[in-house]
Every structure is written in C-alpha cells, then in structure tokens.
Amino acid sequence: MKTHCIRLIEGEDIKARIISYCKTNNILVAVVVSSVGCVKKAVIRDTGGKQHHTIEENMEIISINGTASIYRVHLHISFSKIDLSVIGGHMMEGCIVNTTCELVLLELDNTVFNSIYDPTTGYDEIDII
C-alpha cells in the first residue's frame, strides 16, 4: 500500500483534482481515508440518483469517502453548514474549495477498480479485478 497526501487550494474542484491525480499517478485503486477542509460551492446528487443540487455557501467538509482509480471515481461527501446542520450526497464535479482541502488517499496493491455498466442500476458500477 502507498499513501498519497494532497492539499487543494482555493478555487480547485475536489472531484476533478482527484480524477486528475489518479491519472497523473496511474492509480489503479485507492480509497479516501481522510479529508478535511471547506468549500464555497458544492454540487451533490441526491439518493434518487437524478437530481443535482448546487449549494453556494461556505461549509466545512465533514467527510469524503469512496473509491478512486484511473478508470472511475465514486465519492460521497458530507458538509456542516453555518447552523451546524449536516448535508451530503454523491459528490459531483463542482465542489469548489474555499480556503483549503487536505486529502489522504490510500493506494491498494494487487487490485484494480474498473468500471462496467450494470443494467439493473443504470449506472457504470465498480468492477473489482
């Protein structure tokens, strides 16, 4: 296993940066093991799988978890709002860092996270090799 520590700065898109980082570093399988920071804009998909919600306000990142590789990235994110309420969902591109975001990815050995279409769900789903 190999650990990757990444710091994002204001204006960076979190999901786009993780995708780019995996491609640049040829990561075949990784999981997010730690995440802290804040955003000024978030785009998340709700549990229905069709609606994207854009929230434009400063929020603390409570957690990012999921899987990432050069083939696919599947992440969920939760935020704390100023009133301390918590929201979250499926992370879409468009989650923009406010001041900083610190990520730790753990790259796993002897596995590949590929992607395969699943007609049951209607999505490209993880294919673990």
Rosetta blueprint (number, residue, H / E / L):
1 M L
2 K E
3 T E
4 H E
5 C E
6 I E
7 R E
8 L E
9 I E
10 E L
11 G L
12 E L
13 D E
14 I H
15 K H
16 A H
17 R H
18 I H
19 I H
20 S H
21 Y H
22 C H
23 K H
24 T H
25 N L
26 N L
27 I L
28 L L
29 V L
30 A E
31 V E
32 V E
33 V E
34 S E
35 S E
36 V E
37 G E
38 C E
39 V E
40 K E
41 K E
42 A E
43 V E
44 I E
45 R E
46 D L
47 T L
48 G L
49 G L
50 K L
51 Q L
52 H E
53 H E
54 T E
55 I E
56 E L
57 E L
58 N L
59 M E
60 E E
61 I E
62 I E
63 S E
64 I E
65 N E
66 G E
67 T E
68 A E
69 S L
70 I L
71 Y L
72 R L
73 V E
74 H E
75 L E
76 H E
77 I E
78 S E
79 F E
80 S E
81 K L
82 I L
83 D L
84 L L
85 S L
86 V E
87 I E
88 G E
89 G E
90 H E
91 M E
92 M L
93 E L
94 G L
95 C L
96 I E
97 V E
98 N E
99 T E
100 T E
101 C E
102 E E
103 L E
104 V E
105 L E
106 L E
107 E E
108 L L
109 D L
110 N L
111 T L
112 V L
113 F E
114 N E
115 S E
116 I E
117 Y E
118 D E
119 P L
120 T L
121 T L
122 G L
123 Y E
124 D E
125 E E
126 I E
127 D E
128 I E
129 I L
